[in-house]
Amino acid sequence: MEQPLLEIKDLRVTFHTDDGTVHAVNGVSYKLEKGEVLGIVGESGCGKSVHALSIMRLISIPPGRIDSGEVLFYGKDLLKLEFEELRQVRGGQIAMVFQDPMTSLNPAYTVGFQIMEALTVHKKLDQNQARDRSAELLSLVGIPDARRRLDDYPHQFSGGMRQRAMIAMALSCEPSLLIADEPTTALDVTIQAQIVDLVKRLQRDYGMAVMWITHDLGVVAELAHKINVMYAGYIIERGHVKDIFKRTRHPYTLGLLGSLPRLDEAPGTKLVSIPGLPPDLVALPKGCPFVARCTYVTDSCLESMPPLENVGDRDHLVACWNWAAIAEGAA
């Protein structure tokens, strides 16, 4: 069987604070195949971004610390690479688009300089070659009059244009994996749709794998092949998009789906909300972290965290002691 592009094994990340140790990522394991689009969804604070930053070793140490695990990229553990080796992977083979396009670009340098920098470092292009390629990339992501705009500073770009510039920078070295960390959060709905369509087109044209981190299930429904649902630092459900939406087996995922507005509902129908609050990551409960908000609680839920187990014939994994009861209720 062909080696996966990325394989994460038992990744655990903590942050040491004055209030105690925050258990941000708790034994995350999964594989990402070449050319696959993976959606990572969950509430704020569930570990989506921290786990992605840990892949590229971008968390601040201290207070953060990667306590254990392996991050195998083409079979090589990124957590064990020397800095110079890791520097070649960052940007060159794995690229990242960050949440806020307003602050991701350096205001002191032109947009062109910031795109050209990656090309000169990783592709060893000279200044003229790098400038020509940067203009091509800006044009590729839909910025008009691209060559002239290379000399503009970030404040001269709108929010949507800055995010497009960030995507151009990420694609400059033709990476095998693009990690997009809530790249449309600060943008209006129209621009969000344009960015999603842009990434879909570029993923298809370049054949790269994409990890799309978001709290918006509507986006991953049209973009992703598989979904990881995260809660309190754990993956609590993982599977193909159709399985997650049509054969949901975790009560938290049911709650997320129930909170989405639907066009086929009667006027005046209220959205369903998940009761309670996420657990304190400094003092996680002994059993399932969703236990205080769940309507399917049994004694087992209070005693231990359920393992991820396969509940379907297409690698549909769920961490819930009572997934069979949920399946019966959905039947």
C-alpha positions as a Markdown table, in Angstrom:
| # | Residue | x | y | z |
|---|---|---|---|---|
| 1 | Met | 0.0 | 0.0 | 0.0 |
| 2 | Glu | 1.3 | 3.5 | -0.9 |
| 3 | Gln | 2.7 | 5.5 | 1.9 |
| 4 | Pro | 0.4 | 8.4 | 3.1 |
| 5 | Leu | 1.5 | 11.9 | 2.5 |
| 6 | Leu | 1.0 | 12.8 | 6.2 |
| 7 | Glu | 0.6 | 10.4 | 9.2 |
| 8 | Ile | 0.1 | 11.8 | 12.7 |
| 9 | Lys | 0.5 | 9.3 | 15.6 |
| 10 | Asp | -0.6 | 10.1 | 19.2 |
| 11 | Leu | 0.1 | 13.8 | 19.0 |
| 12 | Arg | -0.1 | 15.5 | 22.5 |
| 13 | Val | 0.4 | 19.2 | 23.1 |
| 14 | Thr | 0.2 | 21.1 | 26.3 |
| 15 | Phe | 0.6 | 24.7 | 27.4 |
| 16 | His | 2.0 | 25.5 | 30.9 |
| 17 | Thr | 0.2 | 28.5 | 32.4 |
| 18 | Asp | -0.2 | 30.1 | 35.8 |
| 19 | Asp | -3.6 | 28.4 | 36.1 |
| 20 | Gly | -2.2 | 25.0 | 35.3 |
| 21 | Thr | -1.4 | 22.7 | 32.4 |
| 22 | Val | -3.7 | 23.2 | 29.4 |
| 23 | His | -4.2 | 19.9 | 27.6 |
| 24 | Ala | -4.7 | 21.3 | 24.1 |
| 25 | Val | -4.2 | 18.2 | 21.9 |
| 26 | Asn | -4.8 | 14.8 | 23.4 |
| 27 | Gly | -3.6 | 11.8 | 21.4 |
| 28 | Val | -4.6 | 12.8 | 17.9 |
| 29 | Ser | -3.9 | 10.2 | 15.2 |
| 30 | Tyr | -4.9 | 10.1 | 11.5 |
| 31 | Lys | -3.6 | 9.8 | 7.9 |
| 32 | Leu | -3.8 | 12.3 | 5.0 |
| 33 | Glu | -3.4 | 10.9 | 1.5 |
| 34 | Lys | -1.8 | 12.7 | -1.4 |
| 35 | Gly | -4.3 | 15.0 | -3.1 |
| 36 | Glu | -6.9 | 14.6 | -0.4 |
| 37 | Val | -8.9 | 17.4 | 1.1 |
| 38 | Leu | -9.4 | 17.1 | 4.8 |
| 39 | Gly | -11.7 | 19.3 | 6.8 |
| 40 | Ile | -11.0 | 19.8 | 10.5 |
| 41 | Val | -14.1 | 21.1 | 12.4 |
| 42 | Gly | -15.0 | 21.9 | 15.9 |
| 43 | Glu | -15.7 | 24.8 | 18.4 |
| 44 | Ser | -13.1 | 27.4 | 19.2 |
| 45 | Gly | -10.5 | 26.0 | 21.6 |
| 46 | Cys | -10.9 | 22.4 | 20.6 |
| 47 | Gly | -7.3 | 22.1 | 19.3 |
| 48 | Lys | -7.8 | 22.5 | 15.6 |
| 49 | Ser | -5.2 | 25.3 | 15.1 |
| 50 | Val | -2.8 | 24.1 | 17.8 |
| 51 | His | -2.6 | 20.6 | 16.2 |
| 52 | Ala | -1.9 | 22.2 | 12.8 |
| 53 | Leu | 0.7 | 24.6 | 14.1 |
| 54 | Ser | 2.4 | 21.6 | 15.8 |
| 55 | Ile | 2.7 | 19.8 | 12.5 |
| 56 | Met | 5.1 | 22.6 | 11.4 |
| 57 | Arg | 6.5 | 23.1 | 14.9 |
| 58 | Leu | 5.2 | 26.7 | 15.0 |
| 59 | Ile | 3.8 | 26.7 | 18.5 |
| 60 | Ser | 5.6 | 29.0 | 21.0 |
| 61 | Ile | 7.9 | 27.0 | 23.3 |
| 62 | Pro | 7.4 | 27.9 | 26.1 |
| 63 | Pro | 4.6 | 28.0 | 27.1 |
| 64 | Gly | 3.7 | 25.3 | 24.6 |
| 65 | Arg | 5.2 | 21.9 | 24.4 |
| 66 | Ile | 4.8 | 18.9 | 22.1 |
| 67 | Asp | 4.8 | 16.1 | 24.8 |
| 68 | Ser | 4.7 | 13.1 | 22.5 |
| 69 | Gly | 3.8 | 11.8 | 19.1 |
| 70 | Glu | 5.1 | 11.5 | 15.6 |
| 71 | Val | 4.3 | 13.7 | 12.5 |
| 72 | Leu | 5.4 | 11.6 | 9.5 |
| 73 | Phe | 5.6 | 13.6 | 6.3 |
| 74 | Tyr | 6.7 | 11.3 | 3.4 |
| 75 | Gly | 7.7 | 8.9 | 6.2 |
| 76 | Lys | 10.1 | 11.4 | 7.9 |
| 77 | Asp | 9.2 | 12.6 | 11.4 |
| 78 | Leu | 9.0 | 16.4 | 11.3 |
| 79 | Leu | 9.3 | 16.6 | 15.1 |
| 80 | Lys | 12.8 | 15.2 | 15.0 |
| 81 | Leu | 14.2 | 17.3 | 12.1 |
| 82 | Glu | 17.0 | 19.8 | 12.6 |
| 83 | Phe | 16.0 | 23.4 | 12.1 |
| 84 | Glu | 17.6 | 23.7 | 8.6 |
| 85 | Glu | 15.9 | 20.6 | 7.4 |
| 86 | Leu | 12.6 | 21.8 | 8.8 |
| 87 | Arg | 13.1 | 25.2 | 7.2 |
| 88 | Gln | 13.2 | 23.5 | 3.8 |
| 89 | Val | 9.9 | 21.8 | 4.5 |
| 90 | Arg | 8.1 | 24.9 | 5.7 |
| 91 | Gly | 6.9 | 26.8 | 2.7 |
| 92 | Gly | 8.7 | 24.5 | 0.3 |
| 93 | Gln | 6.7 | 21.3 | 0.9 |
| 94 | Ile | 4.1 | 22.3 | 3.4 |
| 95 | Ala | 2.5 | 25.8 | 3.2 |
| 96 | Met | 0.1 | 27.5 | 5.6 |
| 97 | Val | -2.5 | 30.2 | 5.1 |
| 98 | Phe | -3.3 | 31.8 | 8.5 |
| 99 | Gln | -6.6 | 33.0 | 10.0 |
| 100 | Asp | -6.3 | 36.8 | 9.7 |
| 101 | Pro | -5.4 | 38.3 | 6.3 |
| 102 | Met | -5.1 | 41.7 | 7.9 |
| 103 | Thr | -2.1 | 40.8 | 10.1 |
| 104 | Ser | -0.5 | 37.8 | 8.2 |
| 105 | Leu | 1.5 | 40.0 | 5.8 |
| 106 | Asn | 4.3 | 42.2 | 7.1 |
| 107 | Pro | 3.2 | 45.9 | 6.7 |
| 108 | Ala | 6.8 | 47.1 | 6.2 |
| 109 | Tyr | 7.5 | 45.2 | 3.0 |
| 110 | Thr | 5.7 | 45.1 | -0.4 |
| 111 | Val | 3.5 | 42.2 | -1.3 |
| 112 | Gly | 5.8 | 41.4 | -4.1 |
| 113 | Phe | 8.9 | 41.2 | -1.9 |
| 114 | Gln | 7.1 | 38.8 | 0.5 |
| 115 | Ile | 6.2 | 36.4 | -2.3 |
| 116 | Met | 9.6 | 36.7 | -3.9 |
| 117 | Glu | 11.3 | 35.8 | -0.7 |
| 118 | Ala | 9.9 | 32.3 | -0.7 |
| 119 | Leu | 10.9 | 31.8 | -4.3 |
| 120 | Thr | 14.5 | 32.9 | -3.8 |
| 121 | Val | 14.9 | 30.8 | -0.6 |
| 122 | His | 13.3 | 27.6 | -1.8 |
| 123 | Lys | 13.5 | 27.7 | -5.6 |
| 124 | Lys | 16.8 | 29.6 | -5.8 |
| 125 | Leu | 15.4 | 31.9 | -8.5 |
| 126 | Asp | 17.1 | 35.2 | -9.2 |
| 127 | Gln | 15.3 | 38.5 | -8.6 |
| 128 | Asn | 14.0 | 38.9 | -12.2 |
| 129 | Gln | 12.8 | 35.3 | -12.3 |
| 130 | Ala | 11.2 | 35.6 | -8.8 |
| 131 | Arg | 9.4 | 38.8 | -9.8 |
| 132 | Asp | 8.0 | 37.2 | -13.0 |
| 133 | Arg | 6.8 | 34.2 | -11.1 |
| 134 | Ser | 5.3 | 36.4 | -8.3 |
| 135 | Ala | 3.3 | 38.3 | -11.0 |
| 136 | Glu | 2.1 | 35.0 | -12.4 |
| 137 | Leu | 0.9 | 33.8 | -9.0 |
| 138 | Leu | -1.0 | 37.0 | -8.2 |
| 139 | Ser | -2.7 | 36.7 | -11.5 |
| 140 | Leu | -3.5 | 33.1 | -10.9 |
| 141 | Val | -5.3 | 33.9 | -7.6 |
| 142 | Gly | -7.4 | 36.6 | -9.4 |
| 143 | Ile | -5.6 | 39.9 | -8.6 |
| 144 | Pro | -5.9 | 42.2 | -11.7 |
| 145 | Asp | -2.9 | 44.2 | -13.0 |
| 146 | Ala | -0.7 | 41.8 | -11.0 |
| 147 | Arg | 2.7 | 43.0 | -12.1 |
| 148 | Arg | 2.0 | 46.6 | -10.9 |
| 149 | Arg | 0.4 | 45.4 | -7.7 |
| 150 | Leu | 3.7 | 43.7 | -6.7 |
| 151 | Asp | 5.0 | 47.1 | -5.6 |
| 152 | Asp | 2.0 | 47.8 | -3.3 |
| 153 | Tyr | 2.1 | 47.4 | 0.4 |
| 154 | Pro | -0.4 | 45.2 | 2.3 |
| 155 | His | -2.5 | 48.3 | 3.5 |
| 156 | Gln | -3.2 | 49.0 | -0.2 |
| 157 | Phe | -4.9 | 45.6 | -0.6 |
| 158 | Ser | -8.4 | 44.8 | 0.6 |
| 159 | Gly | -9.0 | 41.9 | 3.0 |
| 160 | Gly | -10.0 | 39.6 | 0.3 |
| 161 | Met | -7.0 | 40.6 | -1.9 |
| 162 | Arg | -4.6 | 40.1 | 1.1 |
| 163 | Gln | -5.9 | 36.6 | 1.6 |
| 164 | Arg | -5.4 | 35.9 | -2.1 |
| 165 | Ala | -1.9 | 37.2 | -1.8 |
| 166 | Met | -1.3 | 34.8 | 1.1 |
| 167 | Ile | -2.6 | 31.9 | -1.0 |
| 168 | Ala | -0.3 | 33.0 | -3.8 |
| 169 | Met | 2.6 | 33.0 | -1.4 |
| 170 | Ala | 1.6 | 29.6 | -0.1 |
| 171 | Leu | 1.5 | 28.2 | -3.6 |
| 172 | Ser | 4.7 | 29.8 | -4.8 |
| 173 | Cys | 6.8 | 26.7 | -4.2 |
| 174 | Glu | 4.1 | 24.2 | -5.3 |
| 175 | Pro | 3.7 | 22.4 | -1.9 |
| 176 | Ser | 2.4 | 18.9 | -1.5 |
| 177 | Leu | 0.2 | 20.1 | 1.4 |
| 178 | Leu | -1.6 | 23.3 | 2.0 |
| 179 | Ile | -2.9 | 24.0 | 5.5 |
| 180 | Ala | -5.6 | 26.6 | 5.6 |
| 181 | Asp | -6.4 | 27.7 | 9.1 |
| 182 | Glu | -9.8 | 29.4 | 9.0 |
| 183 | Pro | -8.7 | 31.5 | 6.0 |
| 184 | Thr | -12.1 | 33.1 | 5.5 |
| 185 | Thr | -12.9 | 34.1 | 9.1 |
| 186 | Ala | -12.4 | 37.8 | 8.8 |
| 187 | Leu | -13.9 | 38.2 | 5.3 |
| 188 | Asp | -17.5 | 38.9 | 4.2 |
| 189 | Val | -19.7 | 36.1 | 2.8 |
| 190 | Thr | -19.2 | 36.9 | -0.9 |
| 191 | Ile | -15.4 | 37.0 | -0.5 |
| 192 | Gln | -15.5 | 33.8 | 1.6 |
| 193 | Ala | -17.2 | 32.0 | -1.3 |
| 194 | Gln | -14.7 | 33.3 | -3.8 |
| 195 | Ile | -11.8 | 32.1 | -1.6 |
| 196 | Val | -13.3 | 28.6 | -1.2 |
| 197 | Asp | -13.9 | 28.4 | -5.0 |
| 198 | Leu | -10.3 | 29.5 | -5.6 |
| 199 | Val | -8.8 | 26.8 | -3.3 |
| 200 | Lys | -11.0 | 24.2 | -4.9 |
| 201 | Arg | -9.8 | 25.1 | -8.4 |
| 202 | Leu | -6.1 | 25.3 | -7.3 |
| 203 | Gln | -6.3 | 22.0 | -5.5 |
| 204 | Arg | -7.7 | 20.4 | -8.6 |
| 205 | Asp | -5.1 | 22.0 | -10.9 |
| 206 | Tyr | -2.1 | 21.3 | -8.7 |
| 207 | Gly | -3.2 | 18.0 | -7.2 |
| 208 | Met | -2.0 | 19.0 | -3.7 |
| 209 | Ala | -3.5 | 17.9 | -0.4 |
| 210 | Val | -5.4 | 20.5 | 1.6 |
| 211 | Met | -6.1 | 20.6 | 5.3 |
| 212 | Trp | -9.0 | 23.1 | 5.8 |
| 213 | Ile | -9.5 | 24.1 | 9.4 |
| 214 | Thr | -12.9 | 25.8 | 10.2 |
| 215 | His | -15.9 | 25.9 | 12.4 |
| 216 | Asp | -18.1 | 26.1 | 9.3 |
| 217 | Leu | -19.6 | 22.7 | 8.4 |
| 218 | Gly | -21.2 | 24.2 | 5.3 |
| 219 | Val | -17.7 | 25.0 | 3.8 |
| 220 | Val | -16.3 | 21.5 | 4.4 |
| 221 | Ala | -19.4 | 19.9 | 2.9 |
| 222 | Glu | -18.6 | 21.3 | -0.5 |
| 223 | Leu | -14.8 | 21.3 | -0.2 |
| 224 | Ala | -13.6 | 18.2 | 1.7 |
| 225 | His | -13.3 | 14.5 | 1.0 |
| 226 | Lys | -13.0 | 13.6 | 4.7 |
| 227 | Ile | -13.7 | 15.3 | 8.0 |
| 228 | Asn | -12.1 | 15.2 | 11.4 |
| 229 | Val | -14.5 | 16.4 | 14.1 |
| 230 | Met | -12.5 | 17.7 | 17.2 |
| 231 | Tyr | -13.6 | 18.3 | 20.7 |
| 232 | Ala | -11.5 | 19.2 | 23.8 |
| 233 | Gly | -8.3 | 18.2 | 22.0 |
| 234 | Tyr | -9.6 | 14.8 | 20.8 |
| 235 | Ile | -10.8 | 13.6 | 17.4 |
| 236 | Ile | -14.2 | 12.3 | 18.3 |
| 237 | Glu | -15.5 | 11.4 | 14.8 |
| 238 | Arg | -13.7 | 10.9 | 11.5 |
| 239 | Gly | -15.0 | 9.8 | 8.1 |
| 240 | His | -16.0 | 10.6 | 4.6 |
| 241 | Val | -18.1 | 13.7 | 4.2 |
| 242 | Lys | -21.3 | 11.8 | 3.4 |
| 243 | Asp | -20.9 | 9.5 | 6.4 |
| 244 | Ile | -20.4 | 12.5 | 8.7 |
| 245 | Phe | -23.5 | 14.3 | 7.4 |
| 246 | Lys | -25.8 | 11.3 | 6.7 |
| 247 | Arg | -24.7 | 8.7 | 9.2 |
| 248 | Thr | -23.6 | 10.8 | 12.1 |
| 249 | Arg | -22.6 | 8.6 | 15.1 |
| 250 | His | -21.4 | 11.1 | 17.8 |
| 251 | Pro | -23.7 | 13.3 | 19.8 |
| 252 | Tyr | -21.4 | 16.3 | 19.5 |
| 253 | Thr | -21.4 | 16.0 | 15.7 |
| 254 | Leu | -25.2 | 15.7 | 15.9 |
| 255 | Gly | -25.3 | 19.0 | 17.8 |
| 256 | Leu | -23.1 | 20.8 | 15.3 |
| 257 | Leu | -25.2 | 19.6 | 12.4 |
| 258 | Gly | -28.4 | 20.6 | 14.3 |
| 259 | Ser | -27.1 | 24.1 | 14.7 |
| 260 | Leu | -26.9 | 24.7 | 11.0 |
| 261 | Pro | -29.7 | 26.7 | 9.3 |
| 262 | Arg | -31.6 | 24.7 | 6.7 |
| 263 | Leu | -33.5 | 25.9 | 3.6 |
| 264 | Asp | -36.0 | 23.0 | 3.9 |
| 265 | Glu | -37.2 | 24.0 | 7.4 |
| 266 | Ala | -40.4 | 25.7 | 8.0 |
| 267 | Pro | -40.3 | 29.5 | 8.6 |
| 268 | Gly | -39.7 | 30.4 | 12.3 |
| 269 | Thr | -37.9 | 27.1 | 13.1 |
| 270 | Lys | -35.4 | 27.7 | 15.9 |
| 271 | Leu | -31.8 | 26.5 | 15.5 |
| 272 | Val | -30.8 | 23.8 | 18.0 |
| 273 | Ser | -28.0 | 24.7 | 20.3 |
| 274 | Ile | -25.6 | 22.4 | 22.3 |
| 275 | Pro | -26.3 | 23.0 | 26.0 |
| 276 | Gly | -23.5 | 23.9 | 28.4 |
| 277 | Leu | -19.9 | 24.8 | 27.8 |
| 278 | Pro | -16.8 | 23.0 | 26.6 |
| 279 | Pro | -14.8 | 21.4 | 29.5 |
| 280 | Asp | -11.9 | 23.2 | 31.2 |
| 281 | Leu | -8.7 | 21.9 | 29.4 |
| 282 | Val | -6.8 | 22.4 | 32.6 |
| 283 | Ala | -9.0 | 19.9 | 34.4 |
| 284 | Leu | -10.5 | 17.5 | 31.9 |
| 285 | Pro | -13.1 | 15.0 | 33.2 |
| 286 | Lys | -12.1 | 11.4 | 33.9 |
| 287 | Gly | -14.3 | 10.0 | 31.2 |
| 288 | Cys | -15.6 | 11.4 | 27.9 |
| 289 | Pro | -15.0 | 15.2 | 27.7 |
| 290 | Phe | -18.5 | 15.7 | 26.2 |
| 291 | Val | -20.3 | 14.0 | 29.1 |
| 292 | Ala | -21.6 | 17.2 | 30.8 |
| 293 | Arg | -23.4 | 18.2 | 27.6 |
| 294 | Cys | -24.6 | 14.9 | 26.3 |
| 295 | Thr | -28.1 | 13.3 | 26.3 |
| 296 | Tyr | -26.8 | 9.7 | 25.8 |
| 297 | Val | -24.7 | 9.5 | 29.0 |
| 298 | Thr | -24.2 | 6.0 | 30.6 |
| 299 | Asp | -21.9 | 4.9 | 33.4 |
| 300 | Ser | -19.2 | 4.0 | 30.9 |
| 301 | Cys | -19.1 | 7.7 | 29.8 |
| 302 | Leu | -18.2 | 8.8 | 33.3 |
| 303 | Glu | -15.4 | 6.2 | 33.7 |
| 304 | Ser | -13.2 | 6.4 | 30.7 |
| 305 | Met | -12.6 | 8.1 | 27.3 |
| 306 | Pro | -14.0 | 5.9 | 24.6 |
| 307 | Pro | -11.4 | 4.9 | 21.9 |
| 308 | Leu | -11.9 | 5.7 | 18.2 |
| 309 | Glu | -13.5 | 2.6 | 16.7 |
| 310 | Asn | -14.6 | 1.8 | 13.2 |
| 311 | Val | -18.4 | 1.9 | 12.9 |
| 312 | Gly | -18.8 | 1.6 | 9.1 |
| 313 | Asp | -17.3 | 0.0 | 6.0 |
| 314 | Arg | -15.5 | 3.2 | 4.8 |
| 315 | Asp | -13.2 | 4.0 | 7.7 |
| 316 | His | -15.9 | 5.9 | 9.7 |
| 317 | Leu | -14.4 | 6.2 | 13.2 |
| 318 | Val | -16.2 | 7.4 | 16.3 |
| 319 | Ala | -15.2 | 7.8 | 19.9 |
| 320 | Cys | -18.5 | 7.2 | 21.7 |
| 321 | Trp | -19.6 | 4.3 | 24.0 |
| 322 | Asn | -23.2 | 4.7 | 22.7 |
| 323 | Trp | -22.8 | 5.2 | 19.0 |
| 324 | Ala | -25.0 | 2.2 | 18.3 |
| 325 | Ala | -27.9 | 3.8 | 20.2 |
| 326 | Ile | -27.4 | 7.0 | 18.1 |
| 327 | Ala | -27.4 | 4.8 | 15.0 |
| 328 | Glu | -30.7 | 3.2 | 16.0 |
| 329 | Gly | -32.3 | 6.6 | 16.7 |
| 330 | Ala | -31.2 | 7.9 | 13.2 |
| 331 | Ala | -32.5 | 4.8 | 11.4 |
